[in-house]
Every structure is written in structure tokens, then in C-alpha cells.
């Protein structure tokens, strides 16, 4: 029988900038994802799973996440709950120029459960790096979120971004699961299972 996963819950950039600031999360609705983030943190604490809270820093003159500003501050859903480790980062990936990898090694963590913002930026960067570094990764799809983009390459709604990234994650990089399902697996000490590229493509072509 395989050993239970040695999980940590990684709560990325749940800061006011994404709730009442200049980058409001649109999909899933931010109040819904905030409630699920709180639920995941409470479940992790009850199960003895360590919680890492991540906060993005920019310099004091930056237009977003300016250190010391209201937008930079952690949202109360996260700030008012206990945590085991706080990481302040300046790049998208939680691994970049931080002590994250060493903390994971020191705590013998093999499975990262990712929640927080944004799905397509800091979550994605962390998930891909973690997969390449040999970690099992879980992505709590309804405890995360996206916002819309439009630029020279085109445009996409928040729902499109959230959906497409989730499909891609589950094909190779992470097991995509909702918070209720994740809480159940935690309580039962089970692992989650991601898909794979071949199966994902075959299913899309109706070849299952």
C-alpha cells in the first residue's frame, strides 16, 4: 500500500489587489474563490497539513502590489488564519529567488496543493516548475481565479483563461480538483490523479 501524500497547501498572492484593487479576479467570482481558500486552509490545519502563504512584493512606487499599500496587503481571509511559513516573492514562480525549495526539502514535502491567484500567472509558473522538480501537484480550481486579458496577441475572458489553463494543467502538470473534493481526499489520506496528454487528446477526439 502506498504511503499517504506528504502535502503542503500553498496559498499564492491572496492580496487585496485581486479583490478591491486594480486587478479584480472575475472567474470564478472572487467571493466564491475566497470562501474556498478559507475552507482549504481550515481543512489543511485540521489535517495537520502545513500551510505556506505567499505574498507578492513590488517596490513602493509600483502601480500594483506596491509594498506597504492596501493592495499589497494579504486579504483577511488569509491574513486572519494561521500559517506555517510566509514567503515574499518578486517574480511569478514561488520558487524564484525564495527559500521555498529549501523549506519543502526541510519538511519532506512531496505534494503541493496550489490555491490563490492568478491561475494563469503565478499559479501556472509555480505548477510547471514544481512538476519539473519532481513534485506531485494539485490545483484547487475553485480556490483560484483569473481575470480577462486583451493585448496585441488577442483577447480572452476570465472564464476562458481559467478553463483552458485547468484543462492543460490536468493533461500533464497537476491534478485539477475542486475544494470539496480536495478536502475529502485529505480527510481520507488519498492521493489525487492527473490525466495525461494522450488520454486528454483522445477524449477530445471521441476516441475513449
mmCIF file of the C-alpha atoms, coordinates in Angstrom:
data_MODEL
# 
_entry.id   MODEL 
# 
loop_
_atom_site.group_PDB 
_atom_site.id 
_atom_site.type_symbol 
_atom_site.label_atom_id 
_atom_site.label_alt_id 
_atom_site.label_comp_id 
_atom_site.label_asym_id 
_atom_site.label_entity_id 
_atom_site.label_seq_id 
_atom_site.pdbx_PDB_ins_code 
_atom_site.Cartn_x 
_atom_site.Cartn_y 
_atom_site.Cartn_z 
_atom_site.occupancy 
_atom_site.B_iso_or_equiv 
_atom_site.pdbx_formal_charge 
_atom_site.auth_seq_id 
_atom_site.auth_comp_id 
_atom_site.auth_asym_id 
_atom_site.auth_atom_id 
_atom_site.pdbx_PDB_model_num 
ATOM 1   C CA . UNK A 1 1   ? 0.000   0.000  0.000   1.00 0.00 ? 1   UNK A CA 1 
ATOM 2   C CA . UNK A 1 2   ? 1.451   3.371  -1.000  1.00 0.00 ? 2   UNK A CA 1 
ATOM 3   C CA . UNK A 1 3   ? 2.179   5.960  1.657   1.00 0.00 ? 3   UNK A CA 1 
ATOM 4   C CA . UNK A 1 4   ? -0.167  8.926  2.044   1.00 0.00 ? 4   UNK A CA 1 
ATOM 5   C CA . UNK A 1 5   ? 0.995   12.107 0.305   1.00 0.00 ? 5   UNK A CA 1 
ATOM 6   C CA . UNK A 1 6   ? 3.128   14.486 2.372   1.00 0.00 ? 6   UNK A CA 1 
ATOM 7   C CA . UNK A 1 7   ? 1.244   17.594 1.394   1.00 0.00 ? 7   UNK A CA 1 
ATOM 8   C CA . UNK A 1 8   ? 1.631   21.305 1.870   1.00 0.00 ? 8   UNK A CA 1 
ATOM 9   C CA . UNK A 1 9   ? -1.068  23.821 0.940   1.00 0.00 ? 9   UNK A CA 1 
ATOM 10  C CA . UNK A 1 10  ? 0.419   26.756 -0.968  1.00 0.00 ? 10  UNK A CA 1 
ATOM 11  C CA . UNK A 1 11  ? -1.798  29.857 -0.876  1.00 0.00 ? 11  UNK A CA 1 
ATOM 12  C CA . UNK A 1 12  ? -0.488  32.218 -3.524  1.00 0.00 ? 12  UNK A CA 1 
ATOM 13  C CA . UNK A 1 13  ? -0.961  36.008 -3.572  1.00 0.00 ? 13  UNK A CA 1 
ATOM 14  C CA . UNK A 1 14  ? -4.377  36.314 -1.946  1.00 0.00 ? 14  UNK A CA 1 
ATOM 15  C CA . UNK A 1 15  ? -3.931  40.054 -1.695  1.00 0.00 ? 15  UNK A CA 1 
ATOM 16  C CA . UNK A 1 16  ? -6.341  42.965 -1.779  1.00 0.00 ? 16  UNK A CA 1 
ATOM 17  C CA . UNK A 1 17  ? -5.144  43.937 -5.265  1.00 0.00 ? 17  UNK A CA 1 
ATOM 18  C CA . UNK A 1 18  ? -7.154  40.981 -6.604  1.00 0.00 ? 18  UNK A CA 1 
ATOM 19  C CA . UNK A 1 19  ? -10.289 41.761 -4.588  1.00 0.00 ? 19  UNK A CA 1 
ATOM 20  C CA . UNK A 1 20  ? -10.762 45.506 -4.222  1.00 0.00 ? 20  UNK A CA 1 
ATOM 21  C CA . UNK A 1 21  ? -7.739  46.775 -6.148  1.00 0.00 ? 21  UNK A CA 1 
ATOM 22  C CA . UNK A 1 22  ? -6.684  47.253 -9.759  1.00 0.00 ? 22  UNK A CA 1 
ATOM 23  C CA . UNK A 1 23  ? -6.739  43.565 -10.779 1.00 0.00 ? 23  UNK A CA 1 
ATOM 24  C CA . UNK A 1 24  ? -10.130 42.200 -9.692  1.00 0.00 ? 24  UNK A CA 1 
ATOM 25  C CA . UNK A 1 25  ? -10.480 38.451 -10.160 1.00 0.00 ? 25  UNK A CA 1 
ATOM 26  C CA . UNK A 1 26  ? -13.533 37.705 -12.318 1.00 0.00 ? 26  UNK A CA 1 
ATOM 27  C CA . UNK A 1 27  ? -13.774 33.927 -12.683 1.00 0.00 ? 27  UNK A CA 1 
ATOM 28  C CA . UNK A 1 28  ? -14.689 32.112 -10.562 1.00 0.00 ? 28  UNK A CA 1 
ATOM 29  C CA . UNK A 1 29  ? -16.350 35.025 -8.730  1.00 0.00 ? 29  UNK A CA 1 
ATOM 30  C CA . UNK A 1 30  ? -13.809 36.291 -6.248  1.00 0.00 ? 30  UNK A CA 1 
ATOM 31  C CA . UNK A 1 31  ? -16.020 35.908 -3.187  1.00 0.00 ? 31  UNK A CA 1 
ATOM 32  C CA . UNK A 1 32  ? -16.557 32.263 -4.133  1.00 0.00 ? 32  UNK A CA 1 
ATOM 33  C CA . UNK A 1 33  ? -12.853 31.572 -4.509  1.00 0.00 ? 33  UNK A CA 1 
ATOM 34  C CA . UNK A 1 34  ? -12.071 33.409 -1.274  1.00 0.00 ? 34  UNK A CA 1 
ATOM 35  C CA . UNK A 1 35  ? -14.554 31.225 0.604   1.00 0.00 ? 35  UNK A CA 1 
ATOM 36  C CA . UNK A 1 36  ? -12.966 28.109 -0.861  1.00 0.00 ? 36  UNK A CA 1 
ATOM 37  C CA . UNK A 1 37  ? -9.473  29.312 0.030   1.00 0.00 ? 37  UNK A CA 1 
ATOM 38  C CA . UNK A 1 38  ? -10.628 29.701 3.617   1.00 0.00 ? 38  UNK A CA 1 
ATOM 39  C CA . UNK A 1 39  ? -12.193 26.230 3.530   1.00 0.00 ? 39  UNK A CA 1 
ATOM 40  C CA . UNK A 1 40  ? -8.978  24.697 2.172   1.00 0.00 ? 40  UNK A CA 1 
ATOM 41  C CA . UNK A 1 41  ? -6.869  26.418 4.830   1.00 0.00 ? 41  UNK A CA 1 
ATOM 42  C CA . UNK A 1 42  ? -9.187  25.244 7.605   1.00 0.00 ? 42  UNK A CA 1 
ATOM 43  C CA . UNK A 1 43  ? -9.149  21.673 6.270   1.00 0.00 ? 43  UNK A CA 1 
ATOM 44  C CA . UNK A 1 44  ? -5.366  21.709 5.989   1.00 0.00 ? 44  UNK A CA 1 
ATOM 45  C CA . UNK A 1 45  ? -4.998  22.935 9.553   1.00 0.00 ? 45  UNK A CA 1 
ATOM 46  C CA . UNK A 1 46  ? -7.383  20.269 10.842  1.00 0.00 ? 46  UNK A CA 1 
ATOM 47  C CA . UNK A 1 47  ? -5.425  17.560 8.989   1.00 0.00 ? 47  UNK A CA 1 
ATOM 48  C CA . UNK A 1 48  ? -2.012  18.766 10.137  1.00 0.00 ? 48  UNK A CA 1 
ATOM 49  C CA . UNK A 1 49  ? -1.019  19.840 6.608   1.00 0.00 ? 49  UNK A CA 1 
ATOM 50  C CA . UNK A 1 50  ? 1.428   22.765 6.683   1.00 0.00 ? 50  UNK A CA 1 
ATOM 51  C CA . UNK A 1 51  ? 0.258   25.986 5.050   1.00 0.00 ? 51  UNK A CA 1 
ATOM 52  C CA . UNK A 1 52  ? 2.559   28.275 3.093   1.00 0.00 ? 52  UNK A CA 1 
ATOM 53  C CA . UNK A 1 53  ? 1.232   31.764 2.441   1.00 0.00 ? 53  UNK A CA 1 
ATOM 54  C CA . UNK A 1 54  ? 2.798   33.706 -0.408  1.00 0.00 ? 54  UNK A CA 1 
ATOM 55  C CA . UNK A 1 55  ? 2.757   37.490 -0.839  1.00 0.00 ? 55  UNK A CA 1 
ATOM 56  C CA . UNK A 1 56  ? 3.882   39.297 -3.973  1.00 0.00 ? 56  UNK A CA 1 
ATOM 57  C CA . UNK A 1 57  ? 6.102   42.365 -3.496  1.00 0.00 ? 57  UNK A CA 1 
ATOM 58  C CA . UNK A 1 58  ? 6.755   45.280 -5.819  1.00 0.00 ? 58  UNK A CA 1 
ATOM 59  C CA . UNK A 1 59  ? 8.627   48.461 -4.960  1.00 0.00 ? 59  UNK A CA 1 
ATOM 60  C CA . UNK A 1 60  ? 6.802   51.271 -3.203  1.00 0.00 ? 60  UNK A CA 1 
ATOM 61  C CA . UNK A 1 61  ? 6.269   53.261 -6.416  1.00 0.00 ? 61  UNK A CA 1 
ATOM 62  C CA . UNK A 1 62  ? 4.860   50.381 -8.465  1.00 0.00 ? 62  UNK A CA 1 
ATOM 63  C CA . UNK A 1 63  ? 1.315   50.698 -9.868  1.00 0.00 ? 63  UNK A CA 1 
ATOM 64  C CA . UNK A 1 64  ? 0.270   47.343 -8.404  1.00 0.00 ? 64  UNK A CA 1 
ATOM 65  C CA . UNK A 1 65  ? 1.363   45.359 -5.317  1.00 0.00 ? 65  UNK A CA 1 
ATOM 66  C CA . UNK A 1 66  ? 3.354   48.328 -4.051  1.00 0.00 ? 66  UNK A CA 1 
ATOM 67  C CA . UNK A 1 67  ? 4.967   47.245 -0.815  1.00 0.00 ? 67  UNK A CA 1 
ATOM 68  C CA . UNK A 1 68  ? 3.096   48.729 2.141   1.00 0.00 ? 68  UNK A CA 1 
ATOM 69  C CA . UNK A 1 69  ? -0.029  49.636 0.147   1.00 0.00 ? 69  UNK A CA 1 
ATOM 70  C CA . UNK A 1 70  ? -3.547  48.367 0.786   1.00 0.00 ? 70  UNK A CA 1 
ATOM 71  C CA . UNK A 1 71  ? -3.446  46.393 -2.467  1.00 0.00 ? 71  UNK A CA 1 
ATOM 72  C CA . UNK A 1 72  ? -0.255  44.653 -1.366  1.00 0.00 ? 72  UNK A CA 1 
ATOM 73  C CA . UNK A 1 73  ? -1.692  43.514 1.959   1.00 0.00 ? 73  UNK A CA 1 
ATOM 74  C CA . UNK A 1 74  ? -2.938  39.963 2.385   1.00 0.00 ? 74  UNK A CA 1 
ATOM 75  C CA . UNK A 1 75  ? -6.713  39.666 2.250   1.00 0.00 ? 75  UNK A CA 1 
ATOM 76  C CA . UNK A 1 76  ? -8.247  38.979 5.690   1.00 0.00 ? 76  UNK A CA 1 
ATOM 77  C CA . UNK A 1 77  ? -9.418  35.507 4.602   1.00 0.00 ? 77  UNK A CA 1 
ATOM 78  C CA . UNK A 1 78  ? -5.742  34.545 4.581   1.00 0.00 ? 78  UNK A CA 1 
ATOM 79  C CA . UNK A 1 79  ? -4.221  37.106 6.942   1.00 0.00 ? 79  UNK A CA 1 
ATOM 80  C CA . UNK A 1 80  ? -6.541  36.123 9.797   1.00 0.00 ? 80  UNK A CA 1 
ATOM 81  C CA . UNK A 1 81  ? -5.819  32.388 9.551   1.00 0.00 ? 81  UNK A CA 1 
ATOM 82  C CA . UNK A 1 82  ? -2.777  30.566 10.927  1.00 0.00 ? 82  UNK A CA 1 
ATOM 83  C CA . UNK A 1 83  ? 0.096   29.641 8.619   1.00 0.00 ? 83  UNK A CA 1 
ATOM 84  C CA . UNK A 1 84  ? 3.342   27.739 8.933   1.00 0.00 ? 84  UNK A CA 1 
ATOM 85  C CA . UNK A 1 85  ? 5.519   29.760 6.603   1.00 0.00 ? 85  UNK A CA 1 
ATOM 86  C CA . UNK A 1 86  ? 5.348   33.123 4.809   1.00 0.00 ? 86  UNK A CA 1 
ATOM 87  C CA . UNK A 1 87  ? 7.148   33.735 1.531   1.00 0.00 ? 87  UNK A CA 1 
ATOM 88  C CA . UNK A 1 88  ? 7.553   37.160 -0.030  1.00 0.00 ? 88  UNK A CA 1 
ATOM 89  C CA . UNK A 1 89  ? 8.328   36.950 -3.745  1.00 0.00 ? 89  UNK A CA 1 
ATOM 90  C CA . UNK A 1 90  ? 9.078   39.356 -6.580  1.00 0.00 ? 90  UNK A CA 1 
ATOM 91  C CA . UNK A 1 91  ? 8.638   37.017 -9.546  1.00 0.00 ? 91  UNK A CA 1 
ATOM 92  C CA . UNK A 1 92  ? 5.773   34.830 -10.753 1.00 0.00 ? 92  UNK A CA 1 
ATOM 93  C CA . UNK A 1 93  ? 7.003   31.457 -9.507  1.00 0.00 ? 93  UNK A CA 1 
ATOM 94  C CA . UNK A 1 94  ? 7.078   30.888 -5.761  1.00 0.00 ? 94  UNK A CA 1 
ATOM 95  C CA . UNK A 1 95  ? 10.359  29.028 -6.358  1.00 0.00 ? 95  UNK A CA 1 
ATOM 96  C CA . UNK A 1 96  ? 12.147  32.034 -7.910  1.00 0.00 ? 96  UNK A CA 1 
ATOM 97  C CA . UNK A 1 97  ? 14.643  33.725 -5.570  1.00 0.00 ? 97  UNK A CA 1 
ATOM 98  C CA . UNK A 1 98  ? 12.945  32.461 -2.386  1.00 0.00 ? 98  UNK A CA 1 
ATOM 99  C CA . UNK A 1 99  ? 13.580  29.827 0.270   1.00 0.00 ? 99  UNK A CA 1 
ATOM 100 C CA . UNK A 1 100 ? 10.619  27.740 -0.944  1.00 0.00 ? 100 UNK A CA 1 
ATOM 101 C CA . UNK A 1 101 ? 12.576  24.784 -2.324  1.00 0.00 ? 101 UNK A CA 1 
ATOM 102 C CA . UNK A 1 102 ? 14.656  24.544 0.858   1.00 0.00 ? 102 UNK A CA 1 
ATOM 103 C CA . UNK A 1 103 ? 11.553  24.755 3.057   1.00 0.00 ? 103 UNK A CA 1 
ATOM 104 C CA . UNK A 1 104 ? 9.942   21.925 1.089   1.00 0.00 ? 104 UNK A CA 1 
ATOM 105 C CA . UNK A 1 105 ? 13.069  19.802 1.441   1.00 0.00 ? 105 UNK A CA 1 
ATOM 106 C CA . UNK A 1 106 ? 13.376  20.549 5.169   1.00 0.00 ? 106 UNK A CA 1 
ATOM 107 C CA . UNK A 1 107 ? 9.775   19.427 5.685   1.00 0.00 ? 107 UNK A CA 1 
ATOM 108 C CA . UNK A 1 108 ? 9.947   16.363 3.390   1.00 0.00 ? 108 UNK A CA 1 
ATOM 109 C CA . UNK A 1 109 ? 7.036   17.644 1.290   1.00 0.00 ? 109 UNK A CA 1 
ATOM 110 C CA . UNK A 1 110 ? 6.275   15.671 -1.880  1.00 0.00 ? 110 UNK A CA 1 
ATOM 111 C CA . UNK A 1 111 ? 2.859   17.068 -2.864  1.00 0.00 ? 111 UNK A CA 1 
ATOM 112 C CA . UNK A 1 112 ? 1.906   20.704 -3.396  1.00 0.00 ? 112 UNK A CA 1 
ATOM 113 C CA . UNK A 1 113 ? -1.731  21.790 -3.306  1.00 0.00 ? 113 UNK A CA 1 
ATOM 114 C CA . UNK A 1 114 ? -1.976  25.139 -5.076  1.00 0.00 ? 114 UNK A CA 1 
ATOM 115 C CA . UNK A 1 115 ? -4.638  27.757 -4.349  1.00 0.00 ? 115 UNK A CA 1 
ATOM 116 C CA . UNK A 1 116 ? -4.752  31.504 -4.894  1.00 0.00 ? 116 UNK A CA 1 
ATOM 117 C CA . UNK A 1 117 ? -4.123  33.928 -7.718  1.00 0.00 ? 117 UNK A CA 1 
ATOM 118 C CA . UNK A 1 118 ? -3.703  34.182 -10.628 1.00 0.00 ? 118 UNK A CA 1 
ATOM 119 C CA . UNK A 1 119 ? -4.314  30.833 -12.288 1.00 0.00 ? 119 UNK A CA 1 
ATOM 120 C CA . UNK A 1 120 ? -2.544  31.850 -15.491 1.00 0.00 ? 120 UNK A CA 1 
ATOM 121 C CA . UNK A 1 121 ? 0.441   33.637 -13.976 1.00 0.00 ? 121 UNK A CA 1 
ATOM 122 C CA . UNK A 1 122 ? 1.848   32.860 -10.535 1.00 0.00 ? 122 UNK A CA 1 
ATOM 123 C CA . UNK A 1 123 ? -0.100  29.608 -10.123 1.00 0.00 ? 123 UNK A CA 1 
ATOM 124 C CA . UNK A 1 124 ? 0.930   28.397 -13.589 1.00 0.00 ? 124 UNK A CA 1 
ATOM 125 C CA . UNK A 1 125 ? 4.586   29.338 -13.120 1.00 0.00 ? 125 UNK A CA 1 
ATOM 126 C CA . UNK A 1 126 ? 4.740   27.549 -9.788  1.00 0.00 ? 126 UNK A CA 1 
ATOM 127 C CA . UNK A 1 127 ? 2.882   24.464 -11.021 1.00 0.00 ? 127 UNK A CA 1 
ATOM 128 C CA . UNK A 1 128 ? 5.118   23.942 -14.052 1.00 0.00 ? 128 UNK A CA 1 
ATOM 129 C CA . UNK A 1 129 ? 8.297   24.424 -12.038 1.00 0.00 ? 129 UNK A CA 1 
ATOM 130 C CA . UNK A 1 130 ? 7.057   22.057 -9.329  1.00 0.00 ? 130 UNK A CA 1 
ATOM 131 C CA . UNK A 1 131 ? 6.215   19.340 -11.850 1.00 0.00 ? 131 UNK A CA 1 
ATOM 132 C CA . UNK A 1 132 ? 9.664   19.612 -13.432 1.00 0.00 ? 132 UNK A CA 1 
ATOM 133 C CA . UNK A 1 133 ? 11.260  19.492 -9.975  1.00 0.00 ? 133 UNK A CA 1 
ATOM 134 C CA . UNK A 1 134 ? 9.576   16.152 -9.286  1.00 0.00 ? 134 UNK A CA 1 
ATOM 135 C CA . UNK A 1 135 ? 6.698   17.192 -7.029  1.00 0.00 ? 135 UNK A CA 1 
ATOM 136 C CA . UNK A 1 136 ? 3.158   15.897 -7.267  1.00 0.00 ? 136 UNK A CA 1 
ATOM 137 C CA . UNK A 1 137 ? 0.909   18.906 -7.799  1.00 0.00 ? 137 UNK A CA 1 
ATOM 138 C CA . UNK A 1 138 ? -2.770  19.511 -7.056  1.00 0.00 ? 138 UNK A CA 1 
ATOM 139 C CA . UNK A 1 139 ? -4.635  22.574 -8.298  1.00 0.00 ? 139 UNK A CA 1 
ATOM 140 C CA . UNK A 1 140 ? -7.751  23.711 -6.455  1.00 0.00 ? 140 UNK A CA 1 
ATOM 141 C CA . UNK A 1 141 ? -9.659  25.134 -9.401  1.00 0.00 ? 141 UNK A CA 1 
ATOM 142 C CA . UNK A 1 142 ? -12.415 26.859 -7.461  1.00 0.00 ? 142 UNK A CA 1 
ATOM 143 C CA . UNK A 1 143 ? -9.973  28.265 -4.890  1.00 0.00 ? 143 UNK A CA 1 
ATOM 144 C CA . UNK A 1 144 ? -8.096  30.150 -7.603  1.00 0.00 ? 144 UNK A CA 1 
ATOM 145 C CA . UNK A 1 145 ? -9.090  32.605 -10.296 1.00 0.00 ? 145 UNK A CA 1 
ATOM 146 C CA . UNK A 1 146 ? -8.428  34.522 -13.469 1.00 0.00 ? 146 UNK A CA 1 
ATOM 147 C CA . UNK A 1 147 ? -9.133  37.917 -14.971 1.00 0.00 ? 147 UNK A CA 1 
ATOM 148 C CA . UNK A 1 148 ? -9.604  38.884 -18.638 1.00 0.00 ? 148 UNK A CA 1 
ATOM 149 C CA . UNK A 1 149 ? -6.819  39.980 -20.959 1.00 0.00 ? 149 UNK A CA 1 
ATOM 150 C CA . UNK A 1 150 ? -6.624  41.834 -24.254 1.00 0.00 ? 150 UNK A CA 1 
ATOM 151 C CA . UNK A 1 151 ? -3.388  42.751 -25.977 1.00 0.00 ? 151 UNK A CA 1 
ATOM 152 C CA . UNK A 1 152 ? -1.625  42.581 -29.343 1.00 0.00 ? 152 UNK A CA 1 
ATOM 153 C CA . UNK A 1 153 ? -1.950  38.797 -29.373 1.00 0.00 ? 153 UNK A CA 1 
ATOM 154 C CA . UNK A 1 154 ? -5.734  38.826 -28.970 1.00 0.00 ? 154 UNK A CA 1 
ATOM 155 C CA . UNK A 1 155 ? -8.201  38.617 -26.111 1.00 0.00 ? 155 UNK A CA 1 
ATOM 156 C CA . UNK A 1 156 ? -9.664  36.073 -23.691 1.00 0.00 ? 156 UNK A CA 1 
ATOM 157 C CA . UNK A 1 157 ? -12.289 36.235 -20.989 1.00 0.00 ? 157 UNK A CA 1 
ATOM 158 C CA . UNK A 1 158 ? -11.527 35.248 -17.431 1.00 0.00 ? 158 UNK A CA 1 
ATOM 159 C CA . UNK A 1 159 ? -13.685 32.140 -17.833 1.00 0.00 ? 159 UNK A CA 1 
ATOM 160 C CA . UNK A 1 160 ? -11.817 31.102 -20.980 1.00 0.00 ? 160 UNK A CA 1 
ATOM 161 C CA . UNK A 1 161 ? -8.443  31.550 -19.317 1.00 0.00 ? 161 UNK A CA 1 
ATOM 162 C CA . UNK A 1 162 ? -9.472  29.643 -16.192 1.00 0.00 ? 162 UNK A CA 1 
ATOM 163 C CA . UNK A 1 163 ? -10.982 26.779 -18.182 1.00 0.00 ? 163 UNK A CA 1 
ATOM 164 C CA . UNK A 1 164 ? -8.141  26.390 -20.666 1.00 0.00 ? 164 UNK A CA 1 
ATOM 165 C CA . UNK A 1 165 ? -5.413  26.514 -18.048 1.00 0.00 ? 165 UNK A CA 1 
ATOM 166 C CA . UNK A 1 166 ? -7.266  23.943 -15.969 1.00 0.00 ? 166 UNK A CA 1 
ATOM 167 C CA . UNK A 1 167 ? -7.571  21.574 -18.934 1.00 0.00 ? 167 UNK A CA 1 
ATOM 168 C CA . UNK A 1 168 ? -3.870  21.972 -19.748 1.00 0.00 ? 168 UNK A CA 1 
ATOM 169 C CA . UNK A 1 169 ? -2.795  21.538 -16.131 1.00 0.00 ? 169 UNK A CA 1 
ATOM 170 C CA . UNK A 1 170 ? -4.775  18.313 -15.783 1.00 0.00 ? 170 UNK A CA 1 
ATOM 171 C CA . UNK A 1 171 ? -3.330  16.893 -19.002 1.00 0.00 ? 171 UNK A CA 1 
ATOM 172 C CA . UNK A 1 172 ? 0.202   16.819 -17.630 1.00 0.00 ? 172 UNK A CA 1 
ATOM 173 C CA . UNK A 1 173 ? 1.128   19.140 -14.775 1.00 0.00 ? 173 UNK A CA 1 
ATOM 174 C CA . UNK A 1 174 ? -1.377  18.847 -11.926 1.00 0.00 ? 174 UNK A CA 1 
ATOM 175 C CA . UNK A 1 175 ? -4.458  17.042 -10.721 1.00 0.00 ? 175 UNK A CA 1 
ATOM 176 C CA . UNK A 1 176 ? -7.236  19.608 -11.068 1.00 0.00 ? 176 UNK A CA 1 
ATOM 177 C CA . UNK A 1 177 ? -9.850  19.229 -8.347  1.00 0.00 ? 177 UNK A CA 1 
ATOM 178 C CA . UNK A 1 178 ? -12.464 21.358 -6.607  1.00 0.00 ? 178 UNK A CA 1 
ATOM 179 C CA . UNK A 1 179 ? -12.051 22.295 -2.975  1.00 0.00 ? 179 UNK A CA 1 
ATOM 180 C CA . UNK A 1 180 ? -14.728 19.937 -1.669  1.00 0.00 ? 180 UNK A CA 1 
ATOM 181 C CA . UNK A 1 181 ? -13.093 17.033 -3.483  1.00 0.00 ? 181 UNK A CA 1 
ATOM 182 C CA . UNK A 1 182 ? -9.665  18.014 -2.183  1.00 0.00 ? 182 UNK A CA 1 
ATOM 183 C CA . UNK A 1 183 ? -10.937 18.221 1.387   1.00 0.00 ? 183 UNK A CA 1 
ATOM 184 C CA . UNK A 1 184 ? -12.371 14.710 1.039   1.00 0.00 ? 184 UNK A CA 1 
ATOM 185 C CA . UNK A 1 185 ? -9.066  13.305 -0.249  1.00 0.00 ? 185 UNK A CA 1 
ATOM 186 C CA . UNK A 1 186 ? -7.210  14.987 2.608   1.00 0.00 ? 186 UNK A CA 1 
ATOM 187 C CA . UNK A 1 187 ? -9.548  13.512 5.201   1.00 0.00 ? 187 UNK A CA 1 
ATOM 188 C CA . UNK A 1 188 ? -9.105  10.060 3.674   1.00 0.00 ? 188 UNK A CA 1 
ATOM 189 C CA . UNK A 1 189 ? -5.344  10.395 3.191   1.00 0.00 ? 189 UNK A CA 1 
ATOM 190 C CA . UNK A 1 190 ? -5.642  9.661  -0.517  1.00 0.00 ? 190 UNK A CA 1 
ATOM 191 C CA . UNK A 1 191 ? -3.658  10.892 -3.499  1.00 0.00 ? 191 UNK A CA 1 
ATOM 192 C CA . UNK A 1 192 ? -5.228  12.705 -6.433  1.00 0.00 ? 192 UNK A CA 1 
ATOM 193 C CA . UNK A 1 193 ? -4.647  11.697 -10.043 1.00 0.00 ? 193 UNK A CA 1 
ATOM 194 C CA . UNK A 1 194 ? -3.962  13.929 -13.004 1.00 0.00 ? 194 UNK A CA 1 
ATOM 195 C CA . UNK A 1 195 ? -4.648  12.909 -16.586 1.00 0.00 ? 195 UNK A CA 1 
ATOM 196 C CA . UNK A 1 196 ? -2.127  12.637 -19.401 1.00 0.00 ? 196 UNK A CA 1 
ATOM 197 C CA . UNK A 1 197 ? -1.596  14.197 -22.800 1.00 0.00 ? 197 UNK A CA 1 
ATOM 198 C CA . UNK A 1 198 ? -2.546  11.173 -24.898 1.00 0.00 ? 198 UNK A CA 1 
ATOM 199 C CA . UNK A 1 199 ? -5.723  10.409 -22.973 1.00 0.00 ? 199 UNK A CA 1 
ATOM 200 C CA . UNK A 1 200 ? -6.739  14.061 -22.985 1.00 0.00 ? 200 UNK A CA 1 
ATOM 201 C CA . UNK A 1 201 ? -6.341  14.305 -26.739 1.00 0.00 ? 201 UNK A CA 1 
ATOM 202 C CA . UNK A 1 202 ? -8.077  11.000 -27.410 1.00 0.00 ? 202 UNK A CA 1 
ATOM 203 C CA . UNK A 1 203 ? -11.025 12.051 -25.283 1.00 0.00 ? 203 UNK A CA 1 
ATOM 204 C CA . UNK A 1 204 ? -11.261 15.346 -27.188 1.00 0.00 ? 204 UNK A CA 1 
ATOM 205 C CA . UNK A 1 205 ? -11.367 13.375 -30.459 1.00 0.00 ? 205 UNK A CA 1 
ATOM 206 C CA . UNK A 1 206 ? -14.005 10.996 -29.125 1.00 0.00 ? 206 UNK A CA 1 
ATOM 207 C CA . UNK A 1 207 ? -11.623 8.034  -29.049 1.00 0.00 ? 207 UNK A CA 1 
ATOM 208 C CA . UNK A 1 208 ? -12.087 6.997  -25.428 1.00 0.00 ? 208 UNK A CA 1 
# 
